[in-house]
Amino acid sequence: MDYRKFLGKEEERVLPYLGGAFLHAADRRLRLAAEPAAPGWYRFRIKGRDATPLGPADPEALEALPAVRGHLVGERLVREGAIAERLHFLPPEEPPRLSPCRARRWHSGELLFDTLDFESEAEEAARRALEEDASLAQVKGVPATLRAAFGYAVLEAESRRLGIPAAPAELRPHLGRVAELGRPEAERALRALAAERVLAAREMMELQRRRQVVFLAQQAVAQREQHAGQGGRQRRGGEVDAVARAELALEAAGARMRSARGLGNGNLEVIFTFMDERFISVVSMATLQVVDSGICLGHPPRDDLVTLESLPSVIKEAIDTDRLVILRHA
């Protein structure tokens, strides 16, 4: 994209603001001169790559965007492939559970609410099954997205009851059996997930203990080099520079940084979103080598083989193969 052709050109557009310091139009990413008070549709004045919000506006040209259909579970749309994606700009009045819905795919990949679709008898039958703590085993003619949405709803309710947090990508492998067998299968799946996390956490603690020994030895060497006048590399690896490099690494991998903070021991905690899920990882401030990925990377864990830039691809593989286990939930 040659951005020189945009220089000096000024125009107004209605675009969705989804949070953060940037805005996505059909043809380019824009910097915000000022962030709107809340996510929503706004009219912006655009000059070059800068956008200034002028005020709220009604959506425009949604019908030109690709349509995505599925069923609602909370703030997520369950679409084909049993994938539950976050849906932006839901109406103020909460739709009934398991409602059929049509969304539109924005240019940056997010789903934007469009309208509720007409219901069939299957949606009401699935709602009754939820209310009666039953399964869908005896319900006929249930579309695949409704069956998956029912499974998510049962698992999320059981997750709250048991106090075992879980992300949709962790729950997806269990949807079919939960829809068929109901709450007992949801409890079994969640307790198995919790047991996997306990094992991974125990192994990670041992790995971190060993790393701490190595870190202290490296720190001693770095201090000696600094006293010898070779501390430039360490200064360049300071917290501000590390946060900028971490943001660039995540952006290059298709992820989006939400926040970062120094931990005071040469490490950086990074919170980011990828494939519509939220992750908390710890990396080396100097090298962006992963210290704690925040997900289970086998037994024993091999977080030491991953960098922040390669971590999203590892997460994608875990999601695609239904093996994602998130260890660090906020």
LUMMI-156310 format. One record per residue (C-alpha): x, y, z. Coordinates in pm, whole numbers, plus 50000, padded with zeros to 5 digits. Layout:
# LUMMI-156310
<site><x>X</x><y>Y</y><z>Z</z></site>
...
END
This chain:
# LUMMI-156310
<site><x>50000</x><y>50000</y><z>50000</z></site>
<site><x>50141</x><y>50339</y><z>49895</z></site>
<site><x>50025</x><y>50577</y><z>50168</z></site>
<site><x>50159</x><y>50884</y><z>49984</z></site>
<site><x>49836</x><y>50907</y><z>49786</z></site>
<site><x>49645</x><y>50969</y><z>50110</z></site>
<site><x>49864</x><y>51257</y><z>50229</z></site>
<site><x>49674</x><y>51586</y><z>50239</z></site>
<site><x>49341</x><y>51422</y><z>50153</z></site>
<site><x>49065</x><y>51483</y><z>50407</z></site>
<site><x>48734</x><y>51297</y><z>50425</z></site>
<site><x>48465</x><y>51180</y><z>50665</z></site>
<site><x>48368</x><y>50816</y><z>50720</z></site>
<site><x>48145</x><y>50616</y><z>50952</z></site>
<site><x>48351</x><y>50337</y><z>51108</z></site>
<site><x>48328</x><y>50103</y><z>51408</z></site>
<site><x>48555</x><y>50176</y><z>51703</z></site>
<site><x>48642</x><y>49854</y><z>51886</z></site>
<site><x>48879</x><y>49994</y><z>52149</z></site>
<site><x>49248</x><y>50080</y><z>52154</z></site>
<site><x>49454</x><y>50346</y><z>51981</z></site>
<site><x>49389</x><y>50237</y><z>51622</z></site>
<site><x>49098</x><y>50217</y><z>51382</z></site>
<site><x>49055</x><y>49987</y><z>51082</z></site>
<site><x>48900</x><y>50104</y><z>50758</z></site>
<site><x>48858</x><y>49893</y><z>50445</z></site>
<site><x>49183</x><y>50017</y><z>50293</z></site>
<site><x>49417</x><y>50093</y><z>50585</z></site>
<site><x>49475</x><y>50111</y><z>50957</z></site>
<site><x>49431</x><y>50456</y><z>51110</z></site>
<site><x>49577</x><y>50625</y><z>51417</z></site>
<site><x>49329</x><y>50791</y><z>51649</z></site>
<site><x>49392</x><y>51153</y><z>51739</z></site>
<site><x>49160</x><y>51095</y><z>52038</z></site>
<site><x>48993</x><y>50779</y><z>52156</z></site>
<site><x>48610</x><y>50777</y><z>52174</z></site>
<site><x>48459</x><y>50728</y><z>52518</z></site>
<site><x>48333</x><y>50375</y><z>52441</z></site>
<site><x>48326</x><y>50123</y><z>52155</z></site>
<site><x>48059</x><y>50189</y><z>51895</z></site>
<site><x>47989</x><y>50341</y><z>51555</z></site>
<site><x>48127</x><y>50692</y><z>51501</z></site>
<site><x>48181</x><y>50944</y><z>51228</z></site>
<site><x>48551</x><y>51024</y><z>51185</z></site>
<site><x>48741</x><y>51294</y><z>51004</z></site>
<site><x>49030</x><y>51121</y><z>50825</z></site>
<site><x>49345</x><y>51287</y><z>50698</z></site>
<site><x>49628</x><y>51065</y><z>50583</z></site>
<site><x>49656</x><y>50789</y><z>50842</z></site>
<site><x>49503</x><y>50992</y><z>51127</z></site>
<site><x>49138</x><y>50981</y><z>51235</z></site>
<site><x>48953</x><y>51224</y><z>51462</z></site>
<site><x>48614</x><y>51122</y><z>51609</z></site>
<site><x>48333</x><y>51367</y><z>51540</z></site>
<site><x>48048</x><y>51191</y><z>51722</z></site>
<site><x>47829</x><y>50879</y><z>51732</z></site>
<site><x>47667</x><y>50761</y><z>51411</z></site>
<site><x>47440</x><y>50487</y><z>51278</z></site>
<site><x>47608</x><y>50190</y><z>51104</z></site>
<site><x>47662</x><y>50223</y><z>50731</z></site>
<site><x>47702</x><y>49969</y><z>50449</z></site>
<site><x>47679</x><y>49659</y><z>50670</z></site>
<site><x>47513</x><y>49469</y><z>50387</z></site>
<site><x>47835</x><y>49495</y><z>50183</z></site>
<site><x>48027</x><y>49292</y><z>50444</z></site>
<site><x>48040</x><y>48910</y><z>50452</z></site>
<site><x>47753</x><y>48761</y><z>50653</z></site>
<site><x>47820</x><y>48509</y><z>50931</z></site>
<site><x>47532</x><y>48314</y><z>51086</z></site>
<site><x>47506</x><y>48114</y><z>51403</z></site>
<site><x>47352</x><y>48108</y><z>51751</z></site>
<site><x>47416</x><y>48335</y><z>52049</z></site>
<site><x>47567</x><y>48233</y><z>52382</z></site>
<site><x>47617</x><y>48545</y><z>52591</z></site>
<site><x>47836</x><y>48785</y><z>52394</z></site>
<site><x>47959</x><y>48519</y><z>52150</z></site>
<site><x>47826</x><y>48392</y><z>51820</z></site>
<site><x>47868</x><y>48018</y><z>51771</z></site>
<site><x>47926</x><y>47971</y><z>51399</z></site>
<site><x>48014</x><y>47679</y><z>51175</z></site>
<site><x>48287</x><y>47454</y><z>51308</z></site>
<site><x>48156</x><y>47508</y><z>51664</z></site>
<site><x>48371</x><y>47823</y><z>51689</z></site>
<site><x>48249</x><y>48079</y><z>51943</z></site>
<site><x>48356</x><y>48430</y><z>51840</z></site>
<site><x>48305</x><y>48749</y><z>52035</z></site>
<site><x>48027</x><y>48959</y><z>51886</z></site>
<site><x>48057</x><y>49337</y><z>51904</z></site>
<site><x>47774</x><y>49590</y><z>51937</z></site>
<site><x>47496</x><y>49364</y><z>52064</z></site>
<site><x>47162</x><y>49546</y><z>52114</z></site>
<site><x>47089</x><y>49704</y><z>52456</z></site>
<site><x>46811</x><y>49452</y><z>52518</z></site>
<site><x>46976</x><y>49114</y><z>52570</z></site>
<site><x>46852</x><y>48862</y><z>52310</z></site>
<site><x>46706</x><y>48531</y><z>52435</z></site>
<site><x>46959</x><y>48253</y><z>52493</z></site>
<site><x>47050</x><y>48049</y><z>52185</z></site>
<site><x>46894</x><y>48303</y><z>51947</z></site>
<site><x>46978</x><y>48261</y><z>51578</z></site>
<site><x>47177</x><y>48563</y><z>51467</z></site>
<site><x>47339</x><y>48720</y><z>51162</z></site>
<site><x>47665</x><y>48910</y><z>51201</z></site>
<site><x>47897</x><y>49086</y><z>50958</z></site>
<site><x>48272</x><y>49035</y><z>50929</z></site>
<site><x>48459</x><y>49366</y><z>50955</z></site>
<site><x>48775</x><y>49425</y><z>50750</z></site>
<site><x>49001</x><y>49367</y><z>51052</z></site>
<site><x>48832</x><y>49033</y><z>51125</z></site>
<site><x>48593</x><y>49115</y><z>51411</z></site>
<site><x>48225</x><y>49017</y><z>51403</z></site>
<site><x>47971</x><y>49300</y><z>51425</z></site>
<site><x>47607</x><y>49239</y><z>51520</z></site>
<site><x>47362</x><y>49281</y><z>51232</z></site>
<site><x>47025</x><y>49129</y><z>51321</z></site>
<site><x>46846</x><y>48839</y><z>51488</z></site>
<site><x>46720</x><y>48572</y><z>51247</z></site>
<site><x>46381</x><y>48400</y><z>51253</z></site>
<site><x>46354</x><y>48114</y><z>51500</z></site>
<site><x>46236</x><y>47757</y><z>51450</z></site>
<site><x>46099</x><y>47508</y><z>51701</z></site>
<site><x>46453</x><y>47382</y><z>51762</z></site>
<site><x>46563</x><y>47696</y><z>51951</z></site>
<site><x>46270</x><y>47676</y><z>52193</z></site>
<site><x>46327</x><y>47302</y><z>52247</z></site>
<site><x>46695</x><y>47367</y><z>52326</z></site>
<site><x>46601</x><y>47644</y><z>52573</z></site>
<site><x>46361</x><y>47409</y><z>52751</z></site>
<site><x>46636</x><y>47148</y><z>52775</z></site>
<site><x>46861</x><y>47408</y><z>52940</z></site>
<site><x>46590</x><y>47510</y><z>53186</z></site>
<site><x>46514</x><y>47147</y><z>53276</z></site>
<site><x>46881</x><y>47048</y><z>53309</z></site>
<site><x>46833</x><y>46797</y><z>53027</z></site>
<site><x>47033</x><y>46712</y><z>52714</z></site>
<site><x>46954</x><y>46724</y><z>52341</z></site>
<site><x>46965</x><y>46345</y><z>52305</z></site>
<site><x>46593</x><y>46323</y><z>52229</z></site>
<site><x>46555</x><y>46651</y><z>52040</z></site>
<site><x>46537</x><y>46616</y><z>51663</z></site>
<site><x>46629</x><y>46859</y><z>51387</z></site>
<site><x>46882</x><y>47064</y><z>51586</z></site>
<site><x>47123</x><y>47258</y><z>51358</z></site>
<site><x>47493</x><y>47209</y><z>51420</z></site>
<site><x>47550</x><y>47565</y><z>51543</z></site>
<site><x>47256</x><y>47538</y><z>51786</z></site>
<site><x>47384</x><y>47204</y><z>51919</z></site>
<site><x>47729</x><y>47358</y><z>51975</z></site>
<site><x>47580</x><y>47670</y><z>52137</z></site>
<site><x>47379</x><y>47446</y><z>52374</z></site>
<site><x>47701</x><y>47265</y><z>52469</z></site>
<site><x>47876</x><y>47595</y><z>52539</z></site>
<site><x>47582</x><y>47715</y><z>52752</z></site>
<site><x>47584</x><y>47397</y><z>52965</z></site>
<site><x>47963</x><y>47406</y><z>53006</z></site>
<site><x>47968</x><y>47776</y><z>53099</z></site>
<site><x>47697</x><y>47727</y><z>53361</z></site>
<site><x>47886</x><y>47432</y><z>53508</z></site>
<site><x>48209</x><y>47631</y><z>53496</z></site>
<site><x>48050</x><y>47897</y><z>53718</z></site>
<site><x>47905</x><y>47636</y><z>53955</z></site>
<site><x>48237</x><y>47455</y><z>54000</z></site>
<site><x>48453</x><y>47767</y><z>53999</z></site>
<site><x>48667</x><y>47628</y><z>53716</z></site>
<site><x>48730</x><y>47905</y><z>53458</z></site>
<site><x>48749</x><y>47797</y><z>53096</z></site>
<site><x>48773</x><y>47968</y><z>52757</z></site>
<site><x>48555</x><y>47860</y><z>52463</z></site>
<site><x>48858</x><y>47724</y><z>52276</z></site>
<site><x>48925</x><y>47492</y><z>52572</z></site>
<site><x>48564</x><y>47374</y><z>52579</z></site>
<site><x>48518</x><y>47305</y><z>52208</z></site>
<site><x>48642</x><y>46940</y><z>52211</z></site>
<site><x>48366</x><y>46849</y><z>52459</z></site>
<site><x>48063</x><y>47011</y><z>52294</z></site>
<site><x>47927</x><y>46703</y><z>52117</z></site>
<site><x>47928</x><y>46479</y><z>52424</z></site>
<site><x>47792</x><y>46755</y><z>52647</z></site>
<site><x>47502</x><y>46820</y><z>52409</z></site>
<site><x>47426</x><y>46448</y><z>52406</z></site>
<site><x>47484</x><y>46368</y><z>52776</z></site>
<site><x>47418</x><y>46699</y><z>52951</z></site>
<site><x>47555</x><y>46841</y><z>53277</z></site>
<site><x>47731</x><y>46526</y><z>53412</z></site>
<site><x>47955</x><y>46520</y><z>53104</z></site>
<site><x>48022</x><y>46894</y><z>53144</z></site>
<site><x>48135</x><y>46839</y><z>53503</z></site>
<site><x>48363</x><y>46551</y><z>53399</z></site>
<site><x>48524</x><y>46759</y><z>53122</z></site>
<site><x>48585</x><y>47060</y><z>53347</z></site>
<site><x>48735</x><y>46854</y><z>53630</z></site>
<site><x>48968</x><y>46688</y><z>53380</z></site>
<site><x>49073</x><y>47033</y><z>53256</z></site>
<site><x>49139</x><y>47147</y><z>53614</z></site>
<site><x>49351</x><y>46835</y><z>53681</z></site>
<site><x>49557</x><y>46906</y><z>53367</z></site>
<site><x>49623</x><y>47258</y><z>53491</z></site>
<site><x>49736</x><y>47139</y><z>53834</z></site>
<site><x>49986</x><y>46900</y><z>53676</z></site>
<site><x>50114</x><y>47167</y><z>53435</z></site>
<site><x>50145</x><y>47424</y><z>53716</z></site>
<site><x>50346</x><y>47182</y><z>53931</z></site>
<site><x>50585</x><y>47114</y><z>53645</z></site>
<site><x>50612</x><y>47485</y><z>53561</z></site>
<site><x>50710</x><y>47568</y><z>53921</z></site>
<site><x>50997</x><y>47321</y><z>53900</z></site>
<site><x>51105</x><y>47462</y><z>53562</z></site>
<site><x>51097</x><y>47819</y><z>53697</z></site>
<site><x>51306</x><y>47717</y><z>53999</z></site>
<site><x>51575</x><y>47588</y><z>53765</z></site>
<site><x>51553</x><y>47900</y><z>53549</z></site>
<site><x>51596</x><y>48124</y><z>53851</z></site>
<site><x>51931</x><y>47962</y><z>53922</z></site>
<site><x>52039</x><y>48027</y><z>53562</z></site>
<site><x>51904</x><y>48385</y><z>53572</z></site>
<site><x>52098</x><y>48475</y><z>53886</z></site>
<site><x>52417</x><y>48346</y><z>53727</z></site>
<site><x>52353</x><y>48546</y><z>53408</z></site>
<site><x>52270</x><y>48857</y><z>53612</z></site>
<site><x>52601</x><y>48835</y><z>53790</z></site>
<site><x>52782</x><y>48818</y><z>53454</z></site>
<site><x>52581</x><y>49116</y><z>53321</z></site>
<site><x>52667</x><y>49326</y><z>53624</z></site>
<site><x>53035</x><y>49256</y><z>53578</z></site>
<site><x>53010</x><y>49356</y><z>53209</z></site>
<site><x>52829</x><y>49676</y><z>53301</z></site>
<site><x>53100</x><y>49773</y><z>53544</z></site>
<site><x>53345</x><y>49711</y><z>53262</z></site>
<site><x>53162</x><y>49964</y><z>53042</z></site>
<site><x>52967</x><y>49715</y><z>52835</z></site>
<site><x>52620</x><y>49787</y><z>52963</z></site>
<site><x>52474</x><y>49943</y><z>52649</z></site>
<site><x>52295</x><y>49628</y><z>52549</z></site>
<site><x>52128</x><y>49604</y><z>52890</z></site>
<site><x>52011</x><y>49967</y><z>52873</z></site>
<site><x>51860</x><y>49910</y><z>52529</z></site>
<site><x>51673</x><y>49615</y><z>52675</z></site>
<site><x>51497</x><y>49839</y><z>52928</z></site>
<site><x>51128</x><y>49816</y><z>53003</z></site>
<site><x>51003</x><y>50082</y><z>52760</z></site>
<site><x>51199</x><y>49937</y><z>52470</z></site>
<site><x>51092</x><y>49584</y><z>52566</z></site>
<site><x>50723</x><y>49677</y><z>52560</z></site>
<site><x>50760</x><y>49831</y><z>52213</z></site>
<site><x>50945</x><y>49526</y><z>52082</z></site>
<site><x>50685</x><y>49295</y><z>52236</z></site>
<site><x>50402</x><y>49485</y><z>52069</z></site>
<site><x>50574</x><y>49465</y><z>51731</z></site>
<site><x>50643</x><y>49093</y><z>51775</z></site>
<site><x>50279</x><y>49020</y><z>51856</z></site>
<site><x>50150</x><y>49236</y><z>51573</z></site>
<site><x>50377</x><y>49054</y><z>51326</z></site>
<site><x>50227</x><y>48725</y><z>51445</z></site>
<site><x>49867</x><y>48843</y><z>51406</z></site>
<site><x>49801</x><y>48903</y><z>51778</z></site>
<site><x>49709</x><y>49225</y><z>51959</z></site>
<site><x>49875</x><y>49345</y><z>52279</z></site>
<site><x>49639</x><y>49468</y><z>52549</z></site>
<site><x>49889</x><y>49562</y><z>52820</z></site>
<site><x>50237</x><y>49488</y><z>52954</z></site>
<site><x>50425</x><y>49546</y><z>53279</z></site>
<site><x>50775</x><y>49485</y><z>53407</z></site>
<site><x>50801</x><y>49227</y><z>53684</z></site>
<site><x>51126</x><y>49364</y><z>53830</z></site>
<site><x>51332</x><y>49053</y><z>53765</z></site>
<site><x>51425</x><y>49104</y><z>53401</z></site>
<site><x>51090</x><y>48969</y><z>53283</z></site>
<site><x>50783</x><y>49126</y><z>53124</z></site>
<site><x>50420</x><y>49019</y><z>53171</z></site>
<site><x>50231</x><y>49057</y><z>52844</z></site>
<site><x>49852</x><y>49036</y><z>52806</z></site>
<site><x>49734</x><y>48987</y><z>52448</z></site>
<site><x>49444</x><y>48857</y><z>52242</z></site>
<site><x>49472</x><y>48605</y><z>51962</z></site>
<site><x>49204</x><y>48408</y><z>51777</z></site>
<site><x>48946</x><y>48581</y><z>51996</z></site>
<site><x>49096</x><y>48449</y><z>52320</z></site>
<site><x>49293</x><y>48630</y><z>52593</z></site>
<site><x>49636</x><y>48515</y><z>52707</z></site>
<site><x>49879</x><y>48618</y><z>52983</z></site>
<site><x>50244</x><y>48531</y><z>52922</z></site>
<site><x>50579</x><y>48614</y><z>53082</z></site>
<site><x>50882</x><y>48677</y><z>52860</z></site>
<site><x>51242</x><y>48783</y><z>52901</z></site>
<site><x>51268</x><y>49161</y><z>52871</z></site>
<site><x>51600</x><y>49138</y><z>52688</z></site>
<site><x>51524</x><y>48865</y><z>52432</z></site>
<site><x>51142</x><y>48814</y><z>52436</z></site>
<site><x>51212</x><y>48447</y><z>52502</z></site>
<site><x>50908</x><y>48292</y><z>52668</z></site>
<site><x>50948</x><y>48223</y><z>53040</z></site>
<site><x>50586</x><y>48121</y><z>53106</z></site>
<site><x>50357</x><y>48092</y><z>52804</z></site>
<site><x>50040</x><y>48079</y><z>53013</z></site>
<site><x>49928</x><y>47765</y><z>52829</z></site>
<site><x>50017</x><y>47399</y><z>52868</z></site>
<site><x>50306</x><y>47310</y><z>52635</z></site>
<site><x>50336</x><y>46943</y><z>52717</z></site>
<site><x>50471</x><y>46735</y><z>53003</z></site>
<site><x>50728</x><y>46846</y><z>53098</z></site>
<site><x>50660</x><y>47201</y><z>52970</z></site>
<site><x>50881</x><y>47330</y><z>52687</z></site>
<site><x>50812</x><y>47701</y><z>52710</z></site>
<site><x>51186</x><y>47756</y><z>52668</z></site>
<site><x>51159</x><y>47661</y><z>52300</z></site>
<site><x>50918</x><y>47946</y><z>52220</z></site>
<site><x>50959</x><y>48319</y><z>52161</z></site>
<site><x>50684</x><y>48579</y><z>52190</z></site>
<site><x>50669</x><y>48607</y><z>51811</z></site>
<site><x>50626</x><y>48232</y><z>51764</z></site>
<site><x>50386</x><y>48185</y><z>52057</z></site>
<site><x>50069</x><y>48275</y><z>51859</z></site>
<site><x>50143</x><y>48004</y><z>51602</z></site>
<site><x>50184</x><y>47753</y><z>51887</z></site>
<site><x>49851</x><y>47869</y><z>52031</z></site>
<site><x>49685</x><y>47833</y><z>51690</z></site>
<site><x>49808</x><y>47476</y><z>51659</z></site>
<site><x>49673</x><y>47398</y><z>52006</z></site>
<site><x>49332</x><y>47545</y><z>51915</z></site>
<site><x>49319</x><y>47375</y><z>51575</z></site>
<site><x>49398</x><y>47037</y><z>51729</z></site>
<site><x>49159</x><y>47086</y><z>52026</z></site>
<site><x>49446</x><y>47070</y><z>52278</z></site>
<site><x>49443</x><y>47421</y><z>52423</z></site>
<site><x>49473</x><y>47441</y><z>52803</z></site>
<site><x>49503</x><y>47796</y><z>52944</z></site>
<site><x>49693</x><y>47813</y><z>53272</z></site>
<site><x>49674</x><y>48184</y><z>53353</z></site>
<site><x>49319</x><y>48320</y><z>53377</z></site>
<site><x>49271</x><y>48677</y><z>53498</z></site>
END
